[in-house]
Amino acid sequence: MKKIVLALTLCLTVIVCASCRSVGRTSIISIEEFKRAMEEYDAEEYDSYSEIEEQFENDRAMLAGMYTVTDRPTLSDKAIRQLEFIQGISCKDGAYKELEAHLLQFETEEDALEFFNENTQDIEVKTSDTIRYGFLVGMTQLRTAEMKAVYTEYDHVLILQGMEYKDNGMTQLLDVICPILYIPTPDMSGVDCNMALKSEDRMPILVDELKATEIDSSEFDLNMEIGEPGCYYIQTDDFISISGVMDKDRMAMFHDVTHIDIFYQLDSDPDDIRATRYVVMRVECDTMEHTQEFYNSMAANIARRDTGRTTELTDSGKKYGVRYYKYKITDPFMSASYNLYFDGEAAYVLSFLNMDEEVAARTMLRITDIMGLP
């Protein structure tokens, strides 16, 4: 009888322990295993997340990847330990990719599963051996893709979150880090952060994004002297209606124009030379050859060397199937930045006048990103 009672007692003890804790069940996504993988990955360990935050502007540290372990979890009050990892890689033209990992160890497997379910409500969950996982991948806006991958095994939950901007390199990062963590790899092959926009979509996207007010072409004034500050947009097939603001030299470049779209922004302080006043113009001609001639003529006009004026070609090339020139001009009376583009169907002129150089660069990058231009 004593042997039977003892056996029952042992069985009950095992059952109770199994339902509360994962004793003797080591997860392959445990904090110890993640730290092992980070040594292979050559990431750097820090004593606290605040120390990692101090390195956010350090490109070398961000490139290597940084991680830390804390006994004070921030993502769930039921977790007992948490590991934080971050890696960020900056590239040319403002492109970057960033990968984060949040690994939580819970008191019980039930708590881990509850947290996993909370983070996969809109994600299809799959199973591989003892790991449950789900992926969410997609484009959040033009040139930007995001990824979320959630894994759980026993009393651990791992969340990977990634973002790439004007860069398709997240796949390469995941193809390295996931195998050394022994976890399924998210598939980001279906997203393209360098996808080219259709020529006819660029201006409507800009108008919609910046909520420009469409006005009649007769109201257009190249000097942007208009009563109310804001964003304005005109489109017309009758170029003569706005030709009055052009000088004769410029008019010669427009004789084959069949359609024109003009977007312009007026700052709220017209006396501030650092204000964000700029013009975006899209020009279509009767033939592709004439459109290219217009593009070349604008480039020659901007690049001409006048006394007292400094013209600098800052960049040129071809990207996304679009040819481009970028110029900076300074003279005693003004400063300007010009971007010229030719995509076969249309030519684009982006002019940023009398703006602070840093403000102009920031504004220019925002506009070109919205329009899908290099």
C-alpha positions in Angstrom: 0.0 0.0 0.0 2.8 2.4 0.9 4.4 1.8 -2.6 1.1 2.6 -4.3 0.6 5.8 -2.2 4.2 6.9 -3.0 3.7 6.2 -6.7 0.6 8.3 -6.8 2.3 11.1 -4.9 5.1 11.2 -7.4 2.7 11.2 -10.4 0.7 14.1 -8.9 3.9 16.0 -8.3 5.1 15.6 -11.9 1.6 16.6 -13.3 1.5 19.7 -11.1 5.0 20.8 -12.0 4.5 20.2 -15.7 1.4 22.4 -15.7 3.2 25.3 -13.9 6.8 25.2 -15.0 8.8 23.8 -17.9 11.3 22.0 -15.6 13.9 20.1 -17.7 12.5 21.3 -21.0 15.2 23.5 -22.7 13.9 25.6 -25.5 16.0 26.2 -28.6 14.9 29.9 -28.4 16.0 30.3 -24.8 18.0 33.3 -23.7 21.1 31.1 -23.3 20.8 29.7 -26.9 20.2 33.2 -28.2 23.4 34.4 -26.5 25.3 31.5 -28.1 24.0 32.5 -31.5 25.0 36.1 -30.9 28.6 35.0 -30.3 28.5 33.3 -33.7 26.8 36.4 -35.2 29.5 38.6 -33.7 27.0 40.9 -32.0 28.1 42.8 -28.9 26.6 42.3 -25.4 25.9 45.3 -23.2 25.0 45.5 -19.5 21.8 47.4 -20.0 19.5 48.7 -22.8 20.3 52.3 -21.8 23.9 51.6 -22.8 22.6 50.3 -26.2 20.6 53.5 -26.7 23.8 55.5 -26.3 25.1 53.7 -29.4 22.2 54.4 -31.7 24.3 57.0 -33.6 27.3 54.7 -33.7 27.2 53.2 -37.2 29.8 50.5 -36.3 27.9 49.3 -33.2 24.6 49.3 -35.1 26.1 47.4 -37.9 27.5 44.7 -35.6 24.3 44.3 -33.6 23.8 44.8 -29.9 22.0 42.8 -27.2 21.4 42.8 -23.5 19.5 40.7 -20.9 17.4 42.1 -18.1 15.5 40.6 -15.2 13.0 43.5 -15.5 11.0 42.6 -18.6 9.1 45.5 -20.2 6.8 43.7 -22.7 4.9 41.5 -20.2 4.6 41.6 -16.4 4.4 37.8 -16.4 7.8 37.4 -17.9 10.8 36.8 -15.6 13.6 37.6 -18.0 13.9 39.5 -21.3 16.6 39.8 -24.0 16.7 42.8 -26.4 18.6 42.8 -29.6 18.9 45.5 -32.3 20.9 45.9 -35.5 20.7 48.7 -38.0 22.5 49.2 -41.3 22.5 52.5 -43.2 23.1 52.6 -47.0 23.4 55.2 -49.8 20.5 57.6 -50.5 19.1 57.3 -47.0 18.3 53.6 -47.4 18.4 51.4 -44.3 17.3 48.2 -42.7 16.8 47.5 -39.1 16.2 44.2 -37.2 15.0 43.9 -33.6 14.5 40.8 -31.4 12.5 40.6 -28.1 13.0 37.3 -26.3 10.9 36.7 -23.2 11.2 33.9 -20.7 8.0 33.2 -18.7 7.2 31.6 -15.4 4.9 29.1 -17.0 4.3 27.7 -20.5 0.7 28.8 -20.2 1.9 32.4 -19.7 4.2 32.1 -22.7 1.4 30.7 -24.9 -1.0 33.5 -23.8 1.6 36.2 -24.8 2.2 34.4 -28.1 -1.5 34.3 -28.9 -1.8 38.0 -28.1 0.9 38.8 -30.7 -0.4 36.5 -33.4 -4.1 37.4 -33.5 -3.9 38.4 -37.2 -1.2 36.0 -38.2 -1.5 32.4 -39.5 0.2 30.1 -36.9 2.2 27.1 -38.0 4.1 24.4 -36.2 7.6 23.0 -36.8 8.6 20.2 -34.3 7.9 21.9 -30.9 8.0 25.5 -32.1 4.8 27.4 -33.0 5.3 30.5 -35.2 3.7 33.0 -37.5 4.9 35.6 -40.0 3.5 38.9 -41.1 5.3 40.6 -44.1 4.2 43.4 -46.3 4.8 46.9 -47.8 3.6 49.6 -45.4 4.2 52.4 -47.9 6.2 53.1 -51.0 9.8 52.0 -50.5 9.1 50.6 -47.0 8.5 47.0 -46.0 8.0 45.6 -42.5 8.2 42.1 -41.1 7.1 40.5 -37.8 7.8 36.9 -36.8 6.6 35.4 -33.6 7.9 32.1 -32.1 7.1 30.1 -29.0 8.5 27.0 -27.4 7.8 25.9 -23.9 8.2 28.9 -21.6 9.8 31.3 -24.2 8.5 33.7 -26.8 10.7 35.3 -29.4 9.5 38.3 -31.5 11.6 39.4 -34.5 10.7 42.7 -36.1 12.3 44.1 -39.2 12.0 47.2 -41.4 13.7 48.0 -44.7 13.5 51.3 -46.6 14.7 51.7 -50.2 16.6 48.4 -49.6 15.8 44.8 -50.1 18.5 43.5 -47.8 16.4 42.2 -44.9 16.2 38.8 -46.6 20.0 38.5 -46.4 20.0 39.4 -42.7 17.3 36.8 -41.9 19.0 34.1 -44.0 22.0 34.5 -41.7 20.5 35.0 -38.2 17.5 32.5 -38.4 19.6 29.4 -39.2 22.0 30.0 -36.3 18.9 30.4 -34.0 17.5 27.2 -35.5 14.1 28.9 -36.3 12.1 29.1 -39.5 13.0 32.0 -41.7 10.4 34.6 -42.8 10.0 35.0 -46.5 10.3 38.6 -47.7 10.8 37.7 -51.4 7.3 39.1 -52.2 8.2 42.7 -51.3 10.2 45.2 -53.3 11.4 48.4 -51.8 12.8 49.6 -55.1 9.7 49.0 -57.2 9.2 51.6 -59.9 6.0 53.6 -60.0 4.1 54.2 -63.2 4.9 57.6 -64.6 1.3 58.7 -64.5 0.9 57.8 -60.8 3.7 60.0 -59.4 1.9 63.4 -59.3 -1.5 62.0 -58.1 0.4 60.3 -55.2 2.2 63.5 -54.3 -1.0 65.5 -54.5 -2.9 63.0 -52.3 -0.1 62.6 -49.8 0.4 66.3 -49.2 -3.3 67.1 -49.6 -2.8 69.8 -52.3 -5.6 72.0 -53.4 -6.3 72.0 -57.2 -6.6 75.4 -58.7 -7.3 76.7 -62.2 -4.3 77.1 -64.4 -5.1 80.8 -64.8 -4.3 81.3 -61.1 -0.8 79.9 -61.4 2.0 82.3 -60.6 5.6 81.2 -60.9 6.6 83.7 -58.3 4.2 81.9 -55.9 2.5 85.1 -54.8 -0.8 83.8 -53.6 -2.9 84.9 -50.7 -2.9 81.7 -48.6 0.0 79.5 -47.7 -0.3 75.7 -48.4 0.0 73.2 -51.2 -1.4 73.9 -54.7 -1.8 71.8 -57.8 -2.7 72.6 -61.4 -2.9 70.5 -64.5 -3.6 71.6 -68.1 -3.3 70.7 -71.7 -3.2 74.4 -72.6 0.3 75.4 -71.8 -0.3 78.9 -73.2 -2.5 79.6 -70.2 0.5 79.6 -67.9 3.1 80.7 -70.4 2.9 84.3 -69.4 5.2 83.8 -66.5 7.9 82.4 -68.6 10.7 84.3 -70.3 11.4 83.8 -74.0 14.4 81.5 -73.4 12.3 79.2 -71.3 9.4 79.3 -73.7 11.6 77.8 -76.4 11.9 74.6 -74.4 8.1 74.2 -74.1 7.0 74.5 -77.7 6.2 70.7 -78.0 4.5 70.4 -74.6 1.1 68.7 -74.6 0.3 68.4 -70.9 1.8 69.9 -67.7 1.2 69.2 -64.0 2.5 71.7 -61.4 2.6 71.2 -57.7 3.9 73.9 -55.4 4.1 74.7 -51.8 4.1 78.1 -50.1 5.4 78.4 -46.5 3.4 80.2 -43.9 6.2 82.8 -43.5 6.9 84.3 -46.9 9.7 86.5 -45.4 11.7 83.6 -44.1 14.4 82.6 -46.6 14.6 79.2 -44.9 11.0 78.5 -45.7 10.0 75.4 -47.6 8.8 76.9 -50.9 9.3 74.6 -53.8 7.8 73.6 -57.2 7.4 70.1 -58.8 6.6 70.1 -62.5 5.7 67.2 -64.7 5.9 67.8 -68.5 4.7 65.6 -71.3 5.5 66.4 -75.0 4.0 65.1 -78.2 6.7 62.5 -78.6 9.1 60.8 -76.3 12.0 62.3 -78.3 10.7 65.8 -77.6 10.2 65.0 -74.0 13.9 64.0 -73.8 14.9 67.1 -75.7 13.0 69.2 -73.1 14.9 67.3 -70.3 18.2 67.9 -71.9 17.4 71.5 -72.6 16.5 72.1 -68.9 19.8 70.5 -67.9 21.8 72.7 -70.3 19.9 75.8 -69.1 20.6 75.0 -65.4 24.2 74.0 -66.0 25.1 77.1 -68.0 27.9 79.2 -66.5 27.0 82.8 -65.8 29.1 85.4 -64.2 28.6 85.6 -60.5 26.8 82.2 -60.4 28.1 78.9 -59.1 26.5 75.7 -60.5 27.4 72.3 -59.0 26.3 69.0 -60.5 25.9 67.0 -57.3 24.6 63.7 -58.7 23.5 62.1 -62.0 22.7 58.6 -63.2 19.9 56.2 -63.8 17.8 54.3 -61.2 14.4 52.7 -61.2 14.6 53.2 -65.0 14.7 56.9 -64.5 17.5 59.2 -65.7 18.4 62.2 -63.5 20.6 65.2 -62.8 20.8 67.1 -59.5 22.2 70.6 -59.3 23.0 73.3 -56.7 23.1 76.9 -57.7 24.2 79.9 -55.7 24.6 83.6 -56.7 24.5 86.9 -54.8 20.7 87.0 -55.0 19.5 83.4 -54.5 20.3 79.8 -53.9 18.5 76.9 -55.5 18.5 73.1 -55.8 17.2 71.5 -58.9 16.4 67.9 -59.6 15.7 66.9 -63.2 14.2 63.5 -64.2 13.3 61.7 -67.4 11.4 58.4 -67.4 10.5 58.1 -71.0 6.9 59.3 -70.7 7.5 62.5 -68.9 10.2 64.9 -67.6 10.2 66.3 -64.1 11.6 69.5 -62.7 11.9 69.8 -58.9 13.1 73.2 -57.8 13.7 74.3 -54.2 14.4 78.0 -54.0 16.1 80.1 -51.4 15.8 77.4 -48.8 18.2 76.5 -46.0 20.4 73.7 -47.3 19.5 71.2 -44.6 15.8 72.0 -45.0 16.0 71.7 -48.7 17.8 68.3 -48.5 15.2 67.0 -46.1 12.3 68.3 -48.2 13.8 67.0 -51.4 14.2 63.5 -50.0 10.6 63.5 -48.8 9.2 64.5 -52.2 11.4 62.1 -54.2 10.5 59.3 -51.9 6.7 60.0 -52.3 7.1 60.1 -56.1 9.3 57.1 -56.3 12.2 59.1 -57.9 15.9 58.6 -57.3 
